[in-house]
Amino acid sequence: MARMKFLCDADRCIECNACVTACKNEHEVPWGINRRRVVTLDDGKPGERSVSMACMHCTDAPCQAVCPVNAFYTTADGVVLHSKDICIGCGYCFYACPFGAPQYPHVGNFGSRGKMDKCTFCAGGPEPDGSIAEYEKYGANRLAEGKLPLCAEMCATKSLLAGDGEIIEEIYKERVAKRGYGSGAWGWKTAYRETVSS
Amino acid sequence: MEALATPLRIVLAALVFLMIAVTEYPAGAQAQSVNPTKSAVSEAQLLQQSRTIRGLGSIPDTKSYTLEQPAGRDWRHFHEVTLRWIGGTAILGMLAVLVIFYLSRGMVRIEAGRSGRTIVRFNAFERFVHWMTAVCFVILALSGLNITFGRPLLLPLMRPESFTAFSEWAKYAHNYLSFPFTLGVVLIFLMWLGSNIPTRVDLEWLKRGGGMIGHDHPPAYRFNAGQKLIYWVVVLGGGAAAVSGYVLIFPFYGTTIETMQQAEMVHSIVAMLFIAAMLAHVYIGTIGMEGAFEAMGSGSVDLNWAKEHHSLWLEKEGVRSRSDPSQPQPTVAPGG
């Protein structure tokens, strides 16, 4: 089985936010929730880099570990998914997540959180693949259709890579070798406890 | 001339173009040798400088501008390992101590037996505040413990959906009951502050081991040193739990993920120790001591109980009621 990963080649990202838009549209993500976002570091200075970030689908995911109701599960492809029927919206996964991936709809009084929402690697949830119930809660299940996440598919500069970890790592390494530089696979050390040697 | 001019101009233009190309080429080659990564930000370097990597984004949600915060891994270790050890040790340790204590000492009896005459110890308002705070505390404690220990202990016993339904209600109860609980802690602080300032009498009481550990009855005013300790545990522990709890109940109201992680650590450690302390309080107030529960139950205690445990208070009360003819007159032997 493939181990699915994201890799953002920051030297290619032009901060166009097409990945963000594609994600929101594909999954009909509600207002105020962004499963993916682009963060620009050292904006306007030499060496500025932009990184597209979402749930990294960590190895030994911290969200899954701290969840008090065991709402998370990791698929055979290494994708970290959760059940909105089990989630109680306590916010613990947000404290534990190194990437700020979990999002909560604002419901009720004070900071009351609704059911958590996050990137699914376009792999839906526990409901039957492609069902309406699955779409309403988690958005499209492209993986079940043999397609990769839309954010990466949509990326104009092919900065954002999504797919089998070994393959995207190889693609990135080739690029780095060819152009002679690369600012590394952002988040990999934190998420997968490994880096791409470049 | 006119016929010659056009080809000449083309040749001239070509020459100029060639010259520019030749002179510009080394400069172009130089530009290619500039390493664009030289000044590029690197993840390892940024993580060395600060615990989080933050930049700028283009969506309104500014908290999403934090790219990475690996500290979540540390917090996870605290929540999954450290906290469970602290909580388990404090609570089970206290239960073990209480069981051993009960088995060896048993219920502390009123030595002189019941006199059949009583004196008011806590009025209706005091008892209302106590029980309001106590009921909230029990629900807050159980719903809080569910967050830490529910998954390993309770979830295996029920369907995941049932556990979620229970935990969701527990979460709402935890959030909303925090308000009457905090009110109770504030009222407790104000209404009993005067009787809970440590004095010289407390030192003597502690030296003689108090009414539980020692076998004699050191004098005490309305609250003895042990009760004063419980008072300050409730006021300070309850206060700390309330403040850290409100930080968590209002996420991102002037806080960041990092401060919320710290607030959660303070909240959970204080709560675990608080629960352990309250177990001892409940023990002494029920099966640990004869005649103690009535103080918060009916509000009146037996005169002999008061004589043995709060002699100085009884003296004072006796003086006050003697000067007030509307009160029933307790007979108190001088000197307790």
Interface residues (C-beta under 8 A of the other chain):
Chain A: A10 D11 E15 N17 V20 G32 N34 R37 V38 V39 T40 L41 D42 D43 P46 G47 E48 R49 S50 V51 M53 P62 A65 V66 C67 P68 V69 N70 A71 D85 I86 C87 I88 G89 C90 G91 Y92 F94 Y95 A96 C97 P98 F99 G100 F110 G111 S112 R113 G180 Y181 G182 S183 G184 W186 G187 K189 T190
Chain B: N35 P36 T37 K38 S39 A40 V41 S42 E43 A44 L46 I53 R54 G55 L56 G57 S58 I59 D61 K63 S64 Y65 T66 L67 E68 Q69 P70 A71 G72 R73 W75 R76 H79 E80 N146 I147 T148 G150 R151 L155 P160 E161 F163 T164 S167 E168 K171 N175 L248 I249 F250 P251 F252 Y253 I257 M260 Q261 E264
